[in-house]
Structure formats: C-alpha cells, structure tokens
C-alpha cells in the first residue's frame, strides 16, 4: 500500500474497511506532511493536530465497536479560512478578523462532522476571498507545490495547494468568480463550483452574496463526488439554499455517459489564451471524442462582458457586506487611546496655526475611529474593491453601473440556457495562462482580474463548473480543463470528469517536494 498521505479519500476509506490502517495513522501522515513542507508552501494558516488526532481516535473506536459510521469516516479534510468553525479562529486571511472566534459551525462543517470527517486545519487564502493568487493574504503568500516561485492561484490557493502537496486528500474552498477552479487548474487537482444554492452558505463569511458558493477540491472526480454528497442539500437557515434533493453522486460518478454532447465556446479560444493551455484543452477534447462524445462549436456572445459585469456586481456586494467591519459591530478596532492622542495633537497644531477651515474639517473621534480601524484592518485589494463597490452603488451611478450590470448578467445566463439546448456540457480552458510567478501580477489589478476571464460567467449565471487536470506545460506546470453544466447538473459534470480520468493519468501525478 502507498504511503497513507498519498492515498485518495476513496482509497483511504477502502483501506479503513479492510482494517489495513486507521484514521489516526492517516491523520498523522497528513500532519507529518504539513509539518515537513508547509513552512515553505504556506498552504495552511492554522492546523489542529491534537483535536484532529483525538477525533480520528474517536472514529477508530467507533469503527472497532461496529457502530454506524458516516460516509467520510476518518478522512482528513482541510477547510478554507472563510468558513466558520465553532470556537476556532476564522480570519478570512485578514487582520480585520485576526482574533475572531466563531460561536457556531457553518452548515458545511456540521455536515462534515456528521459524516465523521476529521478536520485537519484552516487553509490560506486571499483576504476575504478577493484575489487570484493568495498573495493578498494578510499573513503570508501561499506557494505552488509544482514550482514554489509561482502562485497556487486564488482565492482558494491554500485549499488547492494542500491537496496537490498531499497534505490532505480533501479540502473545502469557496468560489465567487473562479476561486475553486483556477487554483485547482494551477495546482493540478480537481475543483468543483456547485450550482448557486446547491450547498448552504450559512457560516461562510460573505464576499459577494449572489455569487459565493462553497465546493470541494480533491484529486479525483470520485473524491469530489464523495465530499459534495456530504455537504450538499437544502438548509432552511440559508434563504438562498435551493430545496433540491441531493443525488447519490458517489453511486453515479463511475457510470459512463453515452452520447455526450460537448460545446466548445468560440469566444474562449481567442486573443490572450496561452498556446500550451490551448493545446492541452484541444487534446482533452480529442480524448472525449475518442470516448464517443460529439463536439459542437457554440457561442456565448455576452461572455466578453463577463469581467466588466463581475467587477461591478462583486465589489458592490462586497462593499455592502464588509460595511459591518467598523470596529464597533465586528472585527479589529484601532487603539483608541493612541487615536485620541493623535487627534488632539492635530487639533492643537491647527489651533496654533489659526487654521479655522482645518478645524472645521477635522474628524470627530467616531469618524477617526472608523477610518483608522478600516485602514488598519483591510489590505489594499479589499480596500480597492470596497471603493469600487461604493462608487458603483452611489447616487447617480447606481443605474448607470450596477443596474446595467444586472441586466447583462441576465443576458449571460440566457446565453448558457440557449447553449444547453444544443449540448450537455460546455468545455474549454479554466484560465488563460498556467500558474504565473509570485509578484508578477499583484501590482497590476487588470492583469489579475483577466485571469478570471473563463470562470466568472458560471458564477454570474449560477451554474456549476469544474476544473480537472488535462496536461502540463513544457516546464512542468499543471493545466486545467473546465467543464460547465446546466443548473443542478453536478452529477453530469462528475460523471464526465470521471470518464476523462479513466482515460488519462494527469490527475495521478504529484509534485516533487
């Protein structure tokens, strides 16, 4: 049997059932891998070794006693640090929430615990899930296990990197505009953004409430099915949760799809697409054709407006959601004694200079407290998006920007609706480039935003999307293939992904750490 940290979740469960190993041994193997390599990679913000091993031992005792077990019994799972875990720090990789301990579990955490999973730690991310490289973390940048000078993607960069580096077989991420799929592509793992409403958002710290969705990252479609089945389902505490039954993904995932119709989007193969990415995606399409799929060229004409639409709607919702972090209701609060002393010194200087206008414009203590609190607590990218959102929601611009963006969003959804009348799945690239170097785009917001070119439309339309490994560049960087399906057709996505993985071995390759 392979080293325990090398096993997939499905393989681990089979090994547990055969009594070849224990959850304690598997959990310890993952913790050892984290201990050995995460100092360089920065995939985790915090781990919980004692609690994880204690829970693993509890599950082993249940198994030995013949007690009923959940579908993830004993499997280590990492959780993005934007998802609340009771009594644990949930920072969203921000100084604003550096000391926040959640008084409750998110619904997905309750479901993981009910499935007897072992929570192994909280993963690194872009602050408040805003970014595509995990360089916006307030604590440290994460690194790609395939090349430590490159980004693992974002905002779920830590969640993808830890699976690629065999630190955990499963992890949970969140996807607002590609934040599961892009890091999955960059790290050579599988990532699934479910349909909006398929997985409860209760306990997910909000970025853009009409776009956010929690989803699984794993090494295989089978493992993705396993984790999705555990967390999906209606939640009355989340008003956006869809009252849809959860399919038995684990039973259907291995069933081949007959007569699969794939749609290749013309607009996704134009200017800006890296040649190696295009070649790998074209070869993946050929694999599907060899398996009996038919391929049709389709058009999503409004996809060209996806980035502009997303970067109006998402910052607008972020500006509203993050207004609560003001030093009074939630989050970091500036040192008031120092702030009042600073304000008094400014007042004294203005009085000495006889500057009446300056005195009239001087902050009140409350305004200064708000200003310093938010300036200290938020990083540059979060501030940028708050300002963008405040501008697009302001009087005189609301109709011109936000309302117009909502109308274009509807057109993007209609494009997909028409496409799915002709095809079963849309196939294409996840990102226009392989993983880029750390620092390469962090000071160029537009270049960073364009990394979301092929992913934001699924969030705007509310449909599921999936990234799976489909090749490597000449320099050894992973490349991802994106599949998109109609709303609530995750079963179709998973089956198609598994079918591809039975015919290829890209997903079996591991970085050399």
C-alpha positions in Angstrom: 0.0 0.0 0.0 1.2 3.5 -0.8 2.2 5.9 1.9 -1.0 7.0 3.6 -0.7 10.7 2.7 -0.6 9.6 -1.0 -3.9 7.8 -0.9 -7.1 9.5 -2.2 -10.1 9.7 0.1 -11.8 6.8 -1.7 -8.6 4.7 -1.3 -8.4 5.6 2.4 -12.0 4.5 3.1 -11.3 1.2 1.4 -8.2 0.7 3.5 -10.1 1.5 6.7 -12.8 -1.0 5.7 -10.1 -3.7 5.1 -8.6 -2.8 8.5 -5.2 -2.2 6.8 -4.8 1.2 8.6 -6.5 3.6 11.0 -7.8 7.1 10.9 -5.2 8.1 13.5 -2.4 6.8 11.2 -3.9 8.6 8.1 -4.3 11.8 10.0 -0.8 11.6 11.4 0.6 11.1 7.9 -1.1 14.2 6.7 0.1 16.2 9.7 3.6 15.0 9.1 3.4 16.1 5.5 2.2 19.5 6.7 5.0 19.7 9.3 7.6 18.8 6.7 6.6 21.1 3.8 4.1 23.8 4.8 6.8 26.1 6.2 7.8 26.6 2.6 4.3 26.4 0.9 2.1 28.4 3.3 -1.0 26.3 2.4 -2.3 26.4 6.0 -2.9 29.3 8.3 -3.6 27.0 11.3 -3.7 23.3 12.0 -5.3 21.5 14.9 -3.1 18.4 15.5 -4.3 17.4 18.9 -8.0 17.9 18.1 -7.6 16.1 14.8 -5.9 13.1 16.3 -8.4 13.0 19.1 -11.3 12.9 16.7 -9.5 10.3 14.5 -9.1 8.1 17.6 -12.8 8.5 18.4 -13.8 7.4 14.9 -11.4 4.4 15.1 -13.1 3.4 18.3 -16.5 3.7 16.7 -15.3 1.5 13.8 -13.8 -1.1 16.1 -17.1 -1.2 18.1 -19.1 -1.8 15.0 -21.0 1.5 15.4 -22.6 3.2 12.4 -20.2 5.5 10.6 -20.6 8.4 8.3 -19.5 8.4 4.6 -16.3 10.3 5.3 -15.4 8.3 8.5 -11.8 9.1 9.4 -10.8 11.0 6.3 -8.8 14.2 6.9 -10.4 17.3 5.4 -8.9 20.9 5.2 -11.2 23.9 5.3 -10.6 27.3 3.7 -10.4 30.0 6.4 -13.5 31.8 5.2 -15.8 29.0 6.7 -16.7 29.3 10.3 -15.7 26.5 12.8 -17.1 26.8 16.3 -14.6 28.1 18.9 -11.8 28.3 16.3 -10.3 31.4 14.8 -11.7 32.3 11.4 -9.7 35.2 9.9 -10.5 35.2 6.2 -6.7 35.8 6.0 -7.4 39.4 7.2 -6.1 41.4 10.1 -9.6 42.6 10.5 -10.7 39.2 11.9 -7.3 38.2 13.4 -8.9 37.4 16.7 -12.4 36.3 15.7 -13.6 33.0 17.1 -16.9 31.8 15.6 -19.6 30.9 18.2 -21.1 28.4 15.7 -20.3 25.9 13.0 -21.1 26.7 9.4 -23.7 24.3 7.9 -21.0 22.6 5.8 -18.9 22.0 8.9 -21.9 20.4 10.7 -22.3 18.1 7.8 -18.7 17.2 7.6 -18.8 16.3 11.3 -22.0 14.3 10.8 -20.1 12.4 8.1 -17.4 11.6 10.6 -14.7 13.6 8.7 -11.6 14.7 10.6 -11.0 18.5 10.3 -7.3 19.0 10.0 -6.8 22.7 9.7 -7.7 26.1 8.1 -6.2 26.9 4.7 -4.6 30.1 3.4 -6.4 32.4 1.0 -6.7 35.8 -0.5 -8.1 38.2 2.1 -11.9 38.0 2.2 -11.6 35.7 -0.9 -10.6 38.7 -3.0 -7.8 37.8 -5.4 -6.4 35.2 -7.7 -3.0 34.4 -6.3 -3.2 34.1 -2.5 -0.7 36.9 -2.3 -3.4 39.1 -0.7 -3.3 37.0 2.5 -2.5 39.3 5.4 -0.3 36.6 6.9 1.8 35.1 4.1 1.6 34.2 0.5 1.0 30.6 -0.5 3.2 28.9 -3.0 2.5 26.4 -5.7 3.8 22.8 -4.9 4.9 22.3 -8.5 7.0 25.4 -8.5 7.5 27.4 -5.3 8.2 30.6 -7.2 4.7 30.5 -8.6 1.3 31.2 -7.3 -1.1 28.3 -6.4 -3.9 30.5 -7.6 -6.7 32.1 -5.5 -8.6 32.8 -3.6 -8.6 29.1 -2.5 -4.9 28.8 -3.1 -4.1 27.1 0.2 -7.0 24.6 -0.3 -5.7 23.6 -3.7 -2.0 23.6 -2.7 -2.6 21.3 0.3 -4.4 18.7 -1.8 -1.7 18.8 -4.5 1.0 18.5 -1.9 -0.7 15.5 -0.3 -1.3 17.3 3.0 -5.0 16.4 2.9 -7.0 14.2 0.5 -9.9 16.6 0.5 -10.5 20.3 1.1 -13.3 22.8 1.0 -12.9 26.1 -0.9 -15.2 28.9 -1.9 -15.8 30.2 -5.5 -17.1 33.7 -6.2 -15.6 34.2 -9.7 -13.3 31.1 -10.1 -11.7 30.8 -6.7 -12.0 27.0 -6.6 -11.5 26.2 -10.3 -8.5 28.5 -11.1 -6.3 27.2 -8.2 -7.4 23.7 -9.0 -6.1 24.2 -12.5 -2.8 25.8 -11.3 -2.2 23.0 -8.8 -3.2 20.0 -10.9 -6.2 18.9 -8.8 -9.9 18.7 -9.3 -12.2 21.6 -8.1 -15.9 21.9 -8.4 -18.1 25.0 -8.0 -21.6 23.8 -7.4 -24.8 25.4 -8.6 -25.7 28.5 -6.6 -27.9 27.2 -3.9 -26.7 23.6 -4.0 -24.5 24.0 -0.9 -25.5 26.1 2.1 -23.6 29.4 2.5 -24.7 29.7 6.2 -21.4 30.2 8.1 -19.5 31.3 5.0 -18.1 34.8 5.6 -19.7 36.8 2.7 -17.8 38.4 -0.1 -20.5 38.7 -2.8 -23.7 37.0 -1.6 -25.3 36.4 -5.0 -22.1 34.8 -6.4 -20.4 32.9 -3.5 -20.6 29.1 -3.4 -18.7 26.5 -1.3 -17.3 23.5 -3.1 -14.9 20.6 -2.9 -11.3 20.2 -4.0 -9.8 16.7 -4.4 -7.5 14.7 -6.6 -10.3 12.7 -8.4 -13.8 13.1 -9.5 -14.8 10.2 -7.2 -13.4 12.1 -4.2 -15.2 15.3 -5.3 -18.4 13.3 -5.5 -17.8 12.0 -2.0 -17.3 15.4 -0.5 -20.1 17.1 -2.4 -22.6 14.5 -1.4 -21.7 15.1 2.2 -22.1 18.9 2.2 -24.9 19.4 -0.4 -28.6 19.8 0.4 -31.2 22.3 1.5 -30.6 24.4 4.6 -33.5 26.4 6.0 -31.0 28.8 7.7 -29.8 30.0 4.2 -32.5 31.8 2.3 -30.6 31.2 -1.0 -30.4 27.4 -0.4 -32.3 25.5 -3.1 -34.9 23.0 -1.9 -33.4 20.3 -4.1 -32.8 16.7 -3.2 -29.1 15.6 -3.1 -28.3 13.0 -5.8 -26.3 9.9 -4.9 -23.2 11.3 -6.6 -20.9 8.5 -5.3 -23.1 5.9 -6.9 -23.5 7.6 -10.3 -20.0 9.0 -10.7 -18.5 5.8 -12.2 -21.3 5.4 -14.7 -20.1 6.4 -18.2 -22.1 9.0 -20.2 -23.4 7.8 -23.5 -23.8 10.2 -26.4 -22.2 13.1 -24.6 -22.6 16.4 -26.5 -19.8 18.9 -25.8 -19.9 22.6 -26.7 -16.7 24.4 -27.4 -17.1 28.2 -26.9 -15.6 30.2 -29.8 -15.0 33.2 -27.6 -12.8 31.1 -25.3 -10.1 30.4 -27.9 -9.1 33.9 -29.0 -6.6 36.6 -28.0 -4.8 36.1 -24.7 -5.0 32.3 -24.5 -1.6 30.8 -23.8 -0.6 28.4 -26.6 0.2 25.5 -24.2 -3.1 25.9 -22.5 -5.0 25.8 -25.8 -3.1 22.7 -27.0 -3.8 20.8 -23.7 -7.5 21.7 -23.9 -7.7 20.7 -27.6 -6.1 17.3 -26.7 -8.6 16.8 -23.9 -11.4 17.4 -26.3 -9.9 14.8 -28.6 -9.9 12.3 -25.7 -13.6 12.9 -25.2 -14.2 12.4 -28.9 -12.3 9.1 -28.7 -14.7 8.1 -25.9 -17.7 8.7 -28.2 -18.6 12.4 -27.4 -19.6 14.7 -30.2 -18.3 18.2 -30.3 -20.1 21.4 -31.5 -18.9 24.9 -31.8 -21.1 27.2 -29.8 -21.2 30.9 -29.0 -21.6 32.7 -25.7 -21.7 36.2 -27.2 -22.1 38.1 -23.9 -19.2 36.4 -22.3 -17.0 39.2 -23.5 -18.8 41.4 -20.9 -18.3 38.9 -18.1 -15.3 40.5 -16.5 -16.8 44.0 -16.6 -20.1 42.7 -15.2 -18.5 40.7 -12.5 -16.2 43.5 -11.3 -19.2 45.8 -10.9 -21.5 43.3 -9.1 -18.9 41.6 -6.9 -17.4 44.8 -5.5 -20.8 46.3 -5.0 -21.9 43.4 -2.9 -18.5 43.3 -1.1 -18.8 47.0 -0.2 -22.2 46.3 1.4 -21.1 43.1 3.1 -17.9 44.5 4.5 -19.5 47.6 6.0 -20.1 45.6 9.2 -16.4 45.6 9.9 -16.2 49.0 11.5 -14.6 48.4 14.9 -18.0 48.6 16.7 -20.0 45.7 15.4 -17.3 43.2 14.2 -13.6 42.9 13.8 -10.5 44.8 14.6 -10.7 48.1 16.5 -7.9 50.7 16.4 -6.1 51.7 19.6 -8.4 54.3 20.8 -6.0 56.0 23.3 -3.4 56.4 20.5 -6.1 57.6 18.1 -7.4 60.2 20.5 -3.9 61.4 21.3 -3.2 61.8 17.5 -6.5 63.7 17.0 -5.7 66.0 20.0 -2.3 66.7 18.6 -3.7 67.6 15.2 -6.3 69.9 16.8 -3.6 71.6 18.8 -1.5 72.2 15.7 -4.4 73.6 13.8 -5.4 75.9 16.7 -1.8 77.2 16.9 -1.8 77.9 13.2 -5.2 79.6 13.4 -6.5 77.3 10.7 -10.3 77.5 11.1 -11.1 75.6 7.9 -8.8 72.8 9.1 -10.5 72.7 12.4 -13.9 72.5 10.8 -12.8 69.6 8.6 -11.1 67.7 11.4 -12.6 64.2 12.0 -14.8 63.6 15.0 -13.4 60.9 17.3 -16.0 58.4 15.9 -15.2 59.1 12.3 -11.5 58.9 13.0 -12.0 55.6 14.8 -13.9 54.2 11.8 -11.3 55.4 9.4 -8.2 54.1 11.2 -9.9 50.8 12.1 -10.8 50.0 8.5 -7.4 51.3 7.2 -5.5 49.1 9.6 -7.8 46.1 9.2 -8.1 45.8 5.5 -5.5 45.1 2.9 -5.0 47.0 -0.4 -7.1 44.7 -2.6 -10.0 44.7 -0.2 -9.9 48.5 0.0 -9.8 48.7 -3.8 -12.9 46.6 -4.1 -14.8 48.4 -1.4 -14.1 51.7 -3.1 -15.2 50.3 -6.5 -18.4 49.0 -5.0 -19.1 52.2 -3.0 -18.7 54.2 -6.2 -21.0 51.9 -8.4 -23.7 52.0 -5.7 -23.5 55.7 -5.1 -26.3 58.1 -6.1 -26.1 59.0 -9.8 -24.1 55.8 -10.7 -26.3 53.0 -9.4 -28.5 52.8 -12.5 -25.6 53.5 -14.8 -23.4 50.7 -13.5 -25.0 48.3 -11.0 -28.4 48.0 -12.6 -26.9 47.8 -16.1 -24.6 45.0 -14.9 -27.6 43.1 -13.5 -29.2 43.3 -17.0 -26.0 42.0 -18.7 -25.9 39.2 -16.1 -29.3 38.1 -17.3 -28.1 38.0 -20.9 -25.1 35.9 -19.9 -27.4 33.4 -18.2 -29.6 33.4 -21.4 -26.5 32.6 -23.5 -25.9 29.5 -21.4 -29.6 28.5 -21.5 -29.5 28.6 -25.3 -26.2 26.7 -25.4 -27.6 23.9 -23.2 -30.4 23.3 -25.6 -27.8 22.1 -28.1 -25.1 20.5 -25.8 -24.9 18.6 -22.5 -21.7 20.3 -21.2 -19.5 23.3 -22.2 -15.8 22.5 -22.4 -12.8 24.8 -22.5 -9.9 26.4 -20.6 -10.1 27.3 -16.9 -7.6 30.2 -17.0 -5.8 31.9 -20.0 -2.3 31.0 -18.6 -0.6 28.4 -16.4 0.4 29.4 -12.9 2.2 32.8 -13.0 5.2 33.9 -10.9 4.6 35.4 -7.4 4.7 39.2 -7.7 4.1 39.1 -11.5 0.6 40.5 -11.4 -0.1 41.6 -7.8 0.5 45.3 -8.7 -1.5 45.1 -11.9 -5.1 44.6 -11.0 -6.4 44.4 -14.5 -4.0 41.6 -15.5 -5.0 39.8 -12.3 -8.7 40.3 -13.0 -8.3 38.9 -16.5 -7.2 35.6 -15.0 -10.9 35.1 -14.3 -11.9 35.5 -17.9 -13.3 32.0 -18.4 -14.6 31.4 -14.9 -16.7 34.4 -13.8 -19.6 33.6 -16.2 -20.5 30.4 -14.3 -20.9 32.4 -11.1 -22.9 35.2 -12.9 -25.2 32.5 -14.4 -25.4 30.5 -11.2 -24.4 27.2 -13.0 -21.9 24.6 -11.9 -18.3 24.5 -13.2 -15.5 22.1 -12.7 -11.7 22.1 -13.3 -9.8 18.9 -13.8 -6.1 18.2 -14.7 -5.6 17.8 -18.5 -1.8 18.2 -19.0 1.4 20.0 -18.2 3.5 22.8 -19.8 6.9 22.1 -21.1 8.3 23.4 -17.8 6.2 21.0 -15.8 3.3 23.3 -14.7 -0.2 21.7 -14.4 -3.0 22.7 -16.8 -6.7 22.5 -16.2 -9.8 21.7 -18.3 -13.1 23.4 -17.5 -16.5 21.7 -17.8 -19.7 23.6 -17.2 -23.2 22.2 -16.9 -26.8 23.4 -16.6 -28.0 24.3 -13.1 -28.1 21.4 -10.7 -26.4 19.0 -13.2 -23.4 18.4 -11.0 -24.0 14.6 -11.5 -23.3 15.0 -15.2 -20.2 17.0 -14.5 -18.8 14.4 -12.1 -19.6 11.5 -14.5 -17.9 13.3 -17.4 -14.9 14.1 -15.3 -14.5 10.5 -14.0 -14.8 9.3 -17.6 -11.9 11.5 -18.6 -9.8 10.4 -15.7 -10.3 6.7 -16.6 -8.7 7.5 -19.9 -5.9 9.8 -18.7 -3.4 9.8 -15.9 -2.8 13.6 -15.4 -4.6 13.5 -12.0 -2.3 10.8 -10.7 0.9 12.9 -11.0 2.3 14.5 -7.9 4.7 17.4 -7.4 8.2 16.5 -6.2 8.6 18.2 -2.8 
